[in-house]
Amino acid sequence: KYSKYDRLSAHSAKIFADGVIESHTAALLEPYSDPAGAKQSHQALNFAPGELTAMVKELASRGFQIHIHAIGDGAVRASLDAFEALPKEGDLRHQIAHLQLVDRPDLKRFAALNVTANCQAAWAYQDSYIKDLTAPLLGSERMARVYPFNSLKQAGARLAAGSDWTVSTLNPLEAMQTAVTRQAPKQSSNGTLEPPLNANEALSLSDIAAAYTIGGAYVNHSEQQTGSLEVGKCADLVMLDKNIFDLPKSEIASAKVVLTLIDGKAVYKENFLPSWE
């Protein structure tokens, strides 16, 4: 079904299982920590678990693979439960995106259910948003577990990565730097950086690079055509002006794209480069 390499094909459906923590609309397994949130029901799923499972089953039965927005650990669990209810046959490659909070017992379920963890690493640092708006609502114990990308990797999850643009930067190099440093890609106006956000959840550069390339290709059923540089695959690649694996972690985002190829054809090229075609 997916043997033909189409650059644009509609075979996925997105479901918003919950909202976001800062408006008390993320679905948490335990109540919010702030007084206003503690008065609310801690479970804020957009669909009852049975409804979510029924929706996932119906979409999958029609050949759609499913991409679920899940911020809170309650939404992540409900999403995993819905995927667990699906038949085991077939090659639909489901994913859960954002994953700001994942309960520890659920980390290993991603690999067990072959559900890809779609990470937005550009969010995983201490800015005023997460310090002033998020932390008071989660409390210290849960804040120590936000954006558990390395824990997911260590539990065997397949990682993919994306920007969620226009919510955050479209520049993958900034997100990759944040993934390995867990700090802002740029210093603040006074020349300082906040300490890393949960440094133990930092990924290696190899891991986040793979998430952006072969991980993304896998969920799009195009890993046989692109996602890595191999004989017989499409020449879809970018050339950078620096080897990011030789740079200090804090300078990864300083690299610039000088050449972009799609199917071996230059679609972007800096003027100083010789003619490619």
C-alpha positions in Angstrom: 0.0 0.0 0.0 2.8 2.4 0.8 5.4 1.0 -1.6 5.1 4.1 -3.9 7.1 7.0 -2.6 4.7 9.9 -2.6 6.0 13.1 -1.1 2.4 14.1 -0.2 -0.1 11.5 0.8 -3.1 11.6 3.1 -2.9 8.4 5.2 -2.8 9.8 8.7 -5.3 11.4 11.1 -4.5 13.6 14.1 -6.4 13.4 17.4 -6.1 15.9 20.2 -6.4 13.8 23.3 -6.0 16.8 25.6 -4.9 20.4 25.7 -2.0 22.0 27.6 -0.9 22.2 31.2 -0.9 25.9 31.5 -4.7 26.2 31.0 -5.5 23.1 33.1 -6.6 21.3 30.0 -3.9 18.7 29.9 -5.1 15.3 31.2 -3.1 14.4 34.3 -3.2 11.2 36.3 -3.1 13.2 39.5 -4.6 16.6 40.3 -2.8 19.8 39.5 -0.6 21.2 42.2 -1.9 24.8 42.2 -5.1 25.7 44.3 -7.2 26.5 41.2 -6.2 23.4 39.4 -6.6 21.1 42.4 -10.3 22.1 42.6 -10.8 20.8 39.0 -11.1 17.2 37.9 -7.5 16.1 37.3 -8.6 14.2 34.2 -9.2 16.6 31.3 -9.4 14.2 28.3 -11.1 15.7 25.2 -12.7 12.3 24.8 -13.7 9.7 27.3 -11.3 6.7 27.1 -13.9 4.5 25.5 -14.7 7.2 22.9 -11.0 7.6 22.1 -10.5 3.9 21.7 -13.6 3.7 19.4 -12.3 6.6 17.3 -8.8 5.0 17.0 -10.3 1.6 16.0 -12.6 3.2 13.4 -9.8 5.2 11.8 -7.4 2.3 11.8 -10.0 0.0 10.2 -10.2 2.5 7.4 -6.5 2.4 6.8 -5.5 5.6 8.6 -2.5 5.6 10.9 -3.0 7.9 13.9 -1.0 10.8 15.3 -2.2 11.8 18.8 -1.5 15.0 20.6 -0.9 14.1 24.2 0.7 16.5 26.7 -0.3 15.1 30.1 0.4 11.6 31.5 -3.3 10.8 31.6 -3.6 11.6 27.9 -0.5 9.5 27.1 -1.9 6.5 29.0 -5.4 6.8 27.4 -3.7 6.9 24.0 -1.5 3.9 24.7 -4.6 2.0 25.9 -6.4 2.9 22.7 -3.5 1.6 20.6 -3.3 -1.6 22.7 -6.9 -2.3 21.8 -6.1 -2.5 18.0 -5.5 -5.7 16.1 -1.9 -6.6 15.9 -1.7 -7.2 12.2 -1.0 -4.6 9.6 1.6 -1.9 9.1 0.0 1.2 10.4 2.6 3.3 12.2 0.9 5.1 15.0 2.6 7.9 17.0 2.0 10.1 20.1 3.4 13.6 20.0 4.6 16.1 22.5 4.8 13.8 25.6 5.5 16.5 28.2 4.7 14.1 31.0 4.7 10.3 30.8 4.1 8.1 33.8 7.1 5.8 34.4 5.2 2.5 33.9 4.1 3.8 30.5 7.6 4.4 29.1 8.1 0.8 28.1 4.7 0.5 26.5 5.8 2.5 23.5 8.2 -0.2 22.3 5.8 -3.0 23.4 3.0 -1.5 21.2 5.3 -0.2 18.4 4.1 3.3 19.0 6.6 6.0 17.9 7.4 8.8 20.4 7.2 12.1 18.4 9.3 14.6 20.3 9.4 18.4 20.1 12.8 19.0 21.7 12.7 22.7 21.2 10.5 23.0 24.2 12.7 21.2 26.6 14.5 24.0 28.4 13.8 26.4 31.3 12.2 29.6 30.0 9.9 32.0 31.8 6.9 30.1 30.3 7.9 26.8 31.9 9.2 28.2 35.1 6.4 30.7 35.8 3.4 29.0 34.2 4.1 25.2 34.1 6.1 24.5 37.3 3.5 25.8 39.8 0.8 23.6 38.2 2.9 20.4 38.3 5.0 20.6 41.4 8.6 19.6 41.8 8.2 15.8 41.5 6.4 16.0 38.1 8.6 18.8 36.9 11.6 16.6 37.4 10.1 14.3 34.7 9.0 16.6 32.0 9.9 15.9 28.4 11.3 12.4 29.2 13.0 11.9 25.8 16.0 10.0 27.1 13.8 7.8 29.4 11.7 6.9 26.4 14.8 6.1 24.4 16.3 4.0 27.2 12.9 2.1 27.5 13.2 1.1 23.8 10.9 3.6 22.2 11.4 4.6 18.6 11.9 8.4 18.4 10.8 10.8 15.7 11.1 14.5 15.9 9.3 17.5 14.6 8.8 21.2 15.2 5.1 21.6 15.8 5.6 24.9 13.9 4.2 27.5 14.1 4.1 26.9 17.9 7.9 26.9 18.0 10.9 27.2 15.8 11.0 25.6 12.4 14.8 25.3 12.7 15.8 21.7 13.5 19.3 22.6 14.5 18.0 24.8 17.3 15.8 21.9 18.5 18.7 19.4 18.2 20.9 21.7 20.3 18.2 21.9 23.0 17.7 18.2 22.9 21.4 17.5 23.8 21.9 20.5 26.2 18.3 20.9 27.7 19.1 24.6 27.6 17.9 27.5 25.5 19.7 27.6 22.1 20.5 31.3 22.7 21.6 33.3 25.7 19.1 35.7 27.3 19.5 39.4 26.8 21.7 39.7 29.9 24.1 37.0 28.5 23.1 34.1 30.8 21.6 30.7 30.4 19.3 28.9 32.8 20.5 25.5 34.2 19.5 22.5 32.1 15.9 21.3 32.4 16.3 17.7 33.7 19.7 17.1 32.3 19.3 13.3 32.6 16.7 13.5 29.9 19.2 14.9 27.3 19.6 12.9 24.1 22.9 12.3 22.3 23.3 14.1 19.1 23.2 10.8 17.2 19.8 10.0 18.8 18.2 13.3 18.0 19.7 13.4 14.5 18.2 9.9 13.9 14.8 11.0 15.2 14.8 13.8 12.7 15.8 11.6 9.8 15.2 7.9 9.8 12.6 8.2 12.6 10.5 10.6 10.6 11.0 8.5 7.5 9.7 5.4 9.3 6.5 6.9 10.5 5.9 8.2 6.9 6.5 4.7 5.4 9.5 6.1 3.4 12.4 4.6 5.2 13.3 2.5 2.1 13.5 5.7 0.0 14.9 8.4 2.3 15.9 9.2 5.9 19.5 8.0 5.6 22.3 8.2 3.0 22.4 4.7 1.3 22.9 3.4 -2.2 19.6 3.2 -3.9 17.8 5.8 -1.8 16.7 9.2 -2.9 19.4 11.9 -2.5 17.4 14.0 -0.1 19.9 15.8 2.0 21.3 19.1 3.3 24.9 20.2 3.5 25.9 22.3 6.4 28.8 24.7 6.7 30.1 22.9 9.8 30.3 19.4 11.1 27.9 19.5 14.0 29.4 16.4 15.5 32.7 18.3 16.0 31.1 21.4 17.5 30.5 22.0 21.3 27.0 21.0 22.2 26.1 24.7 22.8 27.1 25.7 19.2 25.1 23.1 17.2 22.6 25.7 16.1 25.3 27.9 14.7 25.6 25.7 11.7 24.0 27.0 8.5 22.5 25.1 5.5 24.5 25.8 2.3 22.9 23.2 0.0 19.6 21.3 0.0 19.0 18.5 -2.4 15.7 16.7 -3.2 16.0 13.7 -5.4 19.6 14.9 -6.1 18.4 18.2 -7.5 19.5 21.4 -5.8 16.5 23.3 -4.5 18.6 25.7 -2.4 22.2 26.7 -2.8 24.5 29.4 -1.4 26.0 31.5 -4.1 29.6 30.6 -3.3 29.0 26.9 -4.2 29.8 25.7 -7.7 27.0 24.6 -9.9 25.6 21.3 -8.7 23.6 20.1 -11.7 
